[in-house]
Amino acid sequence: MPDALRDDVYRRPLATALERLGVGPGWRCVDVGAGGGDVSVSLATMVGHSGRVYAVDSDPLARDVAAAAAAEHSQVLAITQAGEDLLLPEPVDLAFCRFLLLHVVDPAVVLARMAGAVRPGGWVVAQEPVTSAGRVAGTALSMPDARHPDIGAWLPALVRQVGLELVDAWAEAPAGCGPGAVAEYLASLTGVDPKDDPVVLPPLVTVLGRLPDQGVAGRSSVAARD
């Protein structure tokens, strides 16, 4: 599935989240599960040369793709690392993931690692789908290859479970009928062109979690057991 197409149809939730936080020059960020690097490049543009973006992916090929996409941004550092093993050389202001937790074995462990990567008062932002809430001509979508296709429905609870303050959460679902980015994206996922059928893509749930200023105190046992 082309990352650029996914970024196009789900661009508004990403922009809303980053603008809400006021991401700007000098921020340190990590993009966990960076894939093709679209989000990493967006972050690099916002943090400027005084900031830093770690583009982390477990697939070395994806790391290379992200590095190539961010070639013009020296502040982007591409790293091969699984979310369950996330370890950075410095605390960051923002840990971000999108379309990642639905594929990992234990989403809470990855979120706990992300929480452990941010400074006290820093942010964890996750964007994940509720796949079965998507519709094509009224029929529910499914994603049999995903471990947790409806993980978006659990995100707010998971954020609190790993010791983060849940600041906000919302869901957005791109929709369309006939040719366009929504139909193209669905065809890239399924290999089937929906033609003129009405499509509602899976809602993307965004959560904004904040690490309390006291840091790791009070962190749940999820983080402790890893």
C-alpha positions in Angstrom: 0.0 0.0 0.0 1.6 3.3 -1.0 2.3 5.4 2.1 1.8 8.6 0.1 -1.8 7.6 -0.7 -2.5 6.7 2.9 -1.0 10.0 4.0 -3.3 11.7 1.5 -6.6 10.2 2.7 -5.7 10.5 6.4 -3.9 13.8 6.2 -6.4 15.8 8.3 -6.1 13.7 11.5 -2.4 14.0 11.4 -2.4 17.8 10.8 -5.0 18.3 13.5 -2.9 16.4 16.1 0.4 18.1 15.3 -1.1 21.5 15.2 -3.0 20.9 18.5 0.4 20.2 20.2 2.1 23.2 18.6 5.0 21.1 17.2 7.6 23.6 16.2 11.3 24.5 15.9 13.6 22.6 18.2 11.3 19.8 19.1 12.7 16.2 19.4 10.4 13.6 18.0 10.3 9.9 17.2 8.1 8.4 14.5 7.7 4.7 15.5 6.9 2.4 12.5 8.0 5.1 10.1 7.4 3.1 7.0 8.0 5.2 3.9 8.8 8.3 6.0 5.9 10.6 5.1 5.2 11.5 8.8 8.9 11.8 9.5 9.3 14.3 6.7 6.3 16.3 7.9 7.8 16.4 11.4 11.2 17.4 10.1 9.6 20.3 8.3 8.0 21.5 11.5 10.9 21.0 13.9 13.5 22.6 11.5 17.2 22.2 11.6 17.3 23.0 15.4 15.1 19.9 16.0 15.5 16.2 15.5 13.3 13.4 14.2 14.1 9.7 14.8 12.5 7.6 12.0 12.2 4.1 13.6 11.1 1.0 11.8 11.8 -2.7 12.4 12.3 -3.4 8.7 15.8 -2.3 7.5 14.3 -1.8 4.0 11.7 0.6 5.4 14.5 2.4 7.3 16.3 2.9 4.0 13.1 4.2 2.3 12.5 6.6 5.1 16.1 7.8 5.0 15.8 8.4 1.2 12.5 10.3 1.7 14.1 12.5 4.3 17.4 13.0 2.4 17.0 16.8 2.3 16.4 16.9 6.1 19.6 16.3 8.0 17.7 16.4 11.3 16.1 13.0 10.5 17.9 10.0 11.8 16.7 6.6 10.5 17.0 3.7 12.9 16.2 0.0 12.6 14.4 -0.9 15.8 11.2 -2.7 16.8 8.6 -0.7 18.8 8.9 -3.2 21.6 12.6 -2.4 21.9 12.4 1.4 21.5 15.5 3.0 23.0 16.7 6.4 22.0 19.9 8.4 22.9 17.8 11.2 24.3 14.3 12.0 25.7 12.0 13.4 23.1 9.1 15.8 23.2 6.8 13.7 21.0 6.5 9.9 20.3 4.2 9.2 17.4 2.8 6.1 15.7 0.2 5.5 13.1 -1.1 2.2 11.7 1.4 0.4 13.9 -0.3 -1.0 17.0 -2.8 -3.1 14.9 0.1 -5.2 13.8 2.3 -5.7 16.9 1.9 -8.6 19.4 1.2 -6.4 22.5 0.1 -2.8 21.8 0.4 -1.9 25.5 4.1 -2.8 25.5 4.8 -0.6 22.5 2.9 2.3 24.0 4.7 1.9 27.3 8.0 2.0 25.4 6.9 5.2 23.7 5.9 6.7 27.0 9.3 5.8 28.4 11.0 7.6 25.5 9.4 11.1 26.1 10.5 13.7 28.7 8.3 14.5 31.7 5.5 16.6 30.3 6.1 15.2 26.8 3.5 13.8 24.4 2.6 10.4 23.0 0.3 10.4 20.0 -1.1 7.3 18.4 -3.5 7.0 15.4 -5.0 3.6 14.8 -8.1 2.3 13.0 -11.4 0.6 13.9 -11.4 -1.5 10.8 -14.8 -3.2 11.3 -16.5 0.3 11.4 -15.5 0.9 7.7 -18.1 0.2 5.1 -18.2 -0.5 1.4 -21.8 -0.4 0.1 -22.9 -0.9 3.7 -20.8 -4.1 4.2 -18.3 -4.0 7.1 -14.6 -4.2 6.3 -12.2 -6.7 7.7 -8.4 -7.0 7.9 -7.6 -10.7 8.5 -3.8 -10.1 8.4 -3.9 -7.6 11.3 -3.5 -8.9 14.9 -5.7 -6.2 16.3 -7.8 -4.7 13.5 -10.1 -2.7 15.9 -7.3 -1.5 18.2 -8.5 2.1 17.8 -11.5 1.3 20.0 -9.1 0.5 22.8 -6.6 3.3 22.4 -7.9 5.7 25.1 -7.9 2.9 27.7 -4.4 1.8 26.7 -3.0 5.3 27.0 -4.2 5.5 30.6 -3.0 1.9 31.3 0.6 2.8 30.6 0.6 5.8 32.9 -0.1 8.6 30.5 -2.7 11.4 31.0 -5.4 11.1 28.4 -5.7 14.7 27.2 -7.9 14.1 24.1 -9.2 11.5 21.8 -11.3 11.6 18.6 -12.1 9.6 15.4 -12.2 10.7 11.8 -13.3 8.6 8.8 -12.6 9.7 5.2 -15.6 8.8 2.9 -16.3 9.0 -0.8 -18.3 7.6 -3.8 -16.9 7.0 -7.2 -13.3 7.7 -8.4 -11.0 9.5 -6.0 -8.4 9.1 -3.3 -10.7 7.1 -1.1 -11.5 4.5 -3.8 -7.8 4.3 -4.8 -6.8 3.7 -1.2 -9.4 0.9 -0.7 -8.3 -0.7 -4.0 -4.6 -0.6 -2.8 -5.6 -2.4 0.4 -7.9 -5.0 -1.1 -7.0 -5.3 -4.8 -10.7 -4.7 -5.6 -11.9 -1.4 -7.2 -15.1 -0.3 -5.4 -16.2 1.5 -8.6 -19.2 3.7 -7.7 -20.0 2.0 -4.4 -20.1 4.4 -1.4 -17.1 3.9 0.8 -16.5 4.9 4.4 -12.8 4.1 5.3 -12.1 2.7 8.8 -12.3 5.6 11.3 -8.8 6.6 12.5 -8.8 7.1 16.3 -6.3 9.7 17.5 -5.2 9.8 21.1 -3.1 12.6 22.7 -1.4 11.3 25.8 0.9 13.3 28.1 3.6 12.0 30.4 3.0 13.6 33.9 5.7 16.0 35.0 6.7 13.6 37.7 8.0 11.3 35.0 7.8 7.5 35.4 6.3 7.6 38.9 3.1 5.7 38.9 3.7 4.0 35.5 1.7 0.8 35.2 3.2 -2.7 35.5 3.0 -3.0 31.7 6.1 -0.9 31.3 7.8 -2.5 34.3 7.5 -6.0 33.0 9.2 -5.2 29.7 
